[in-house]
Amino acid sequence: MSYISGARSVADKQVRIASTQIDGIGPKKAIQVRYRLGISGNIKIKELTKYQIDQIEQMIGQDHIVHWELKRGERADIERFISLSCYRGIRHQDGLPLRGQRTHTNARTCRKRIRK
């Protein structure tokens, strides 16, 4: 079990699959990082050297917003909506769907929290 940019990666998975499990890294960004470093996608995580893992972490840290930084940014956006008291902020506060979904018959899990 190794950690890359704060995300736990399974040693038996290939690099191309394991790198997409990091929050903020999708398939396209994973391919870009591997291509820049010259790492094959078929190599498993356990076959990587410590130097290669450090290179991957460094590359991701320089170019991409990942893991806790991404979540902090999302939370800051929600707090901004709430402070502005716009429609989306009010819906976030109330725990209701934001994007115009029907709430009369659906969104039971959202509404369950409100009733209690």
Disulfide bonds with the S-S distance in Angstrom:
none
